[in-house]
Amino acid sequence: MALPKIGNLAPAFSLRDQDGNKVSLRDFRGESNVVLYFYPRAMTPGCTVQARGIRDSKKALAGLNTAVLAVSPDPVKKLARFVEKQQLNFTLLSDEGHRIAEKYGVWGLKKFMGRESMGIIRTTFIIGVDGRLKHIIDKVKTKTHHDDVLDYISNNL
């Protein structure tokens, strides 16, 4: 599956957040930039490091007029526990059927410790206020993800 093209409108979606509320990408158009990141599973070590980095960068991202939406195939209740346990201050979205992950080209075959399985390929999309895809980070490093996002947005948007 191919990633969306930079310069095109980001593929539309509506998903439930950690509180069960419906969140749509179009809600942000004309209002703020969006960091849309896909991660494999809540409460795993790498995903927790990545989420904490974004949590701790909330003020800097807000100063750059940027909202964060994090998508995983986890159910809403698990997302709520993740938010509570890690004191996350941004929106987590549940894509249990991985329909949106497929739309964004980030659902695919993964290899881990010699085993193959289908899952989320950790990827970040930076979307401008105009709703157009500005940048894709497809080689995400969980420890520096927040810095990579801040660097791109502050230098390019």
N, C-alpha and C positions, 0 to 999 in steps of 0.2 A: 504494500500500500504506500502511496506517495504522500509526502508532506504537502500542505497547502503552499501556494506560491507567494513569496514576498511581494507586496504591492497590491495583492488582491484583498477583497474584504475577507476578514476572518470568518470561517464557517459558523453560522448561527447555532445556538443551542439554548435550551432551558433545562436545568437540573435542580434537584433538591439540595439545600445546604445542610449543615450540621444541626440546624434547628427545625428542619423539615420545610422551610420556606422555599418557594420557587425563585430561582435566580436565572436571569437571561442575559446573555452577552450584550444584547441590544440596549439593556438598561444603562450601560456605561457609555454608549456612543454619544459624542458631543459633550460628555461630562469629564471623562478622565482616560488616561492611558490604562491599559490592563496588562498585567503579567499573568499569563495563563500557564500554569505548570502542571504537568502530569507526573504522578509518582506512583510506584507500584502498590504500596500497602502501608496504611497508618500503623504507627507504633512499632515499626521496625527500626533498627539502628540508623541506617542511612537516611530514611525518610524523616526521622526525628531530628537529626542534625540539620537537614535541609530546612525543615519547618522552623526550627529555632532560629536559624539565621535570618529567615524572612521576618519572623516575629520581632527580632531585635532590630530590624531595619525599618520597621513600620513608620517611624517618624520621618526618616529620610525619604522613603517612598512617597509618603503623603506630601512632603515638601516638593516633590517632583510631579504632583498631581497624578499619582499612580495607585490603582487598586490591584489587589492580588486575589486570584482565584486559583485554588489548588484542586485538581481532579484526581480521584482514584476510584477503583471499582468497589470500595468498601461501602457497606450499608450506612445509612444516616446515623444510626445509634452508635456505631463504632467511631464515626467522625466526631460525634459529640463527646465521646470519652477522650479522644485524642486531643480535642480542643481544651477540655477541662484539665487533663493531666499535664499538658505542656503549656497551658495558659496562652494558647494561640489567639492572635488578635486580627485574623484575616479569615476569609471565607473558604471553607472546604466544601467541595461538591461531590455528590455520590453518583457515579456512572456504573452502577452494578451490571448492566447489560453490555458495557463497554462500547456502546453505540457512538458516543462522542469521541472516544479514543480512536475508534476506527475511522471516523470522519476526519480526524486530524492526522491519521497515518501513524499513530503511536502504539497501536495494538499489534503485536507481532511475536515471532518466535524468539525466545530468550534462552541463553545457555547459562547455567549456574552450577558450579561444582560437578560438571560432567553430565548434568541433566538438562533436557530441553523441555520447555513448556511455553504456552502462550501467556502473554501478559503485557503490562504497560512498559513501554520503552521510555525511560525517564527523559523528558523533553520539555523545553520552555519556549513559549511563544510570547513575543512582545507585540502588543497591538496598540496602535496610536488612537488618539481621541477620535479620529475620523473612522475608526473601525477597521482600518486596513492593517494587514500584517506587516510589521516593520523589521522583525528580526527573529531568527530561530536559533536557540542554543540546543544542539542535539548531542553534544558531548558534555553533559552536566556533571560537574564535580560537586557533590553534596556539601562539602566543607566551605567552598567559596562561591556557591550559587548566588547568594545574596549580593556579594561584591560584584560578581559578573553582571548581574541584572542592573544594579545601581550604576555601574560604570557605563554600560550601554545607554541607559536612559539619560543620564546626566550629560553625556557627550553627543547624543544623537536626536533626542526628542525635545 
